[in-house]
Amino acid sequence: MALMFNNAQRLIEIEGINTALAYNTSNMFAACYTLSNLKNSNLSLLNARNTSGMFRDCGLLLDFNEI
């Protein structure tokens, strides 16, 4: 899932994405400048081994479930 939404500059919210089996989520949301909500996203980092830069440059991200 690395780079999956990288540079999606108009992305505002994510719902219904399941990352429970993802091992690499590096830069997944990097440069998503307008991303502000991950509520109800089912975002799980339990199996993730590389999360570097996952939320880099996501300055509007204020609302998300416990990770």
C-alpha positions as CSV (number, residue, x, y, z in Angstrom):
1,M,0.0,0.0,0.0
2,A,3.1,2.2,-0.1
3,L,2.5,5.4,-2.2
4,M,-1.2,4.4,-2.7
5,F,-2.6,7.9,-2.2
6,N,0.6,9.8,-2.5
7,N,0.2,13.3,-3.9
8,A,-3.6,13.0,-4.1
9,Q,-3.9,16.7,-3.4
10,R,-7.7,16.9,-3.5
11,L,-8.4,14.0,-1.2
12,I,-10.4,15.1,1.8
13,E,-11.4,12.0,3.6
14,I,-11.0,8.2,3.5
15,E,-13.6,5.7,4.6
16,G,-13.7,2.0,4.4
17,I,-10.1,1.2,3.6
18,N,-8.7,-1.9,5.3
19,T,-5.0,-1.9,6.0
20,A,-4.9,-4.8,8.4
21,L,-2.7,-7.0,6.2
22,A,-0.5,-4.3,4.9
23,Y,3.3,-4.6,5.6
24,N,4.4,-1.4,3.9
25,T,2.4,1.8,4.3
26,S,5.3,4.2,3.7
27,N,4.3,7.5,2.1
28,M,0.7,6.2,1.7
29,F,-0.9,9.6,2.3
30,A,2.2,11.8,1.8
31,A,1.5,15.2,0.2
32,C,-2.3,14.7,0.6
33,Y,-2.5,18.4,1.7
34,T,-6.3,18.5,1.9
35,L,-6.8,15.2,3.8
36,S,-8.5,16.1,7.0
37,N,-10.5,13.0,8.1
38,L,-9.7,9.3,8.5
39,K,-12.6,8.7,10.8
40,N,-14.2,5.2,10.2
41,S,-11.4,4.3,7.9
42,N,-10.5,1.0,9.6
43,L,-6.9,2.0,9.4
44,S,-4.8,-0.7,11.2
45,L,-1.1,-0.7,11.5
46,L,-0.8,-3.9,13.4
47,N,1.2,-5.7,10.7
48,A,2.9,-2.7,9.3
49,R,6.7,-2.9,9.3
50,N,7.4,0.4,7.4
51,T,5.3,3.4,8.1
52,S,7.9,6.1,7.3
53,G,6.4,9.3,5.9
54,M,2.9,7.9,6.0
55,F,1.3,11.2,6.9
56,R,4.1,13.5,5.6
57,D,2.7,17.0,4.6
58,C,-0.8,16.2,5.8
59,G,-1.2,19.4,7.8
60,L,-5.0,19.4,7.8
61,L,-5.3,15.9,9.2
62,L,-7.1,16.4,12.5
63,D,-9.7,13.6,12.9
64,F,-8.8,9.9,12.8
65,N,-9.5,6.8,14.8
66,E,-6.9,5.4,17.2
67,I,-4.0,3.9,15.3
